[in-house]
Amino acid sequence: DAPEVITSITLPATTYTSNAELRQGIIEYAMQYLGNRYVHGGSSLSGGTDCSGFTCFIYAEFGYSISRTPGGQYSGAGRSISSEELQPGDIVCYSGHVGIYIGNNRVIHAGSTATGIHTSVANYRSVNCVRRIVR
């Protein structure tokens, strides 16, 4: 059975009154894709993508241009911050994998073909670094 593909998506607002509100908008937008397919190299949030595509395409909807690869996000997306500074909307980088922090020690990410886009505890594996996109 193929997972259900979400087709009714609410696009992000065009203005936010604070970075906190923008961060919340990013999380709410990303959460609409829960359950969608993981496709290695995929180029569509609705049709399927991989971990770095997921973060890249989510941020693109908010006007941010970040690398399409985990390594590019690890080394060049936004700025590096400590785990203690982690806030919703930050990108959590693992070895060869990335996800978006959603709060409460959880990330949303395109995990694998078995899991699709889902949430996990943020430290389900060793965290290499955290990148802040929204200042």
Secondary structure, 3 states (H helix, E strand, C coil): CCCCCCCCCCCCCCCCCCHHHHHHHHHHHHHCCCCCCECCCCEECCCEECHHHHHHHHHHCCCCCCCCCHHHHHHHCCEEECHHHCCCCCEEEECCEEEEEEECCEEEEECCCCCCEEEEECCCCCCCEEEECCC
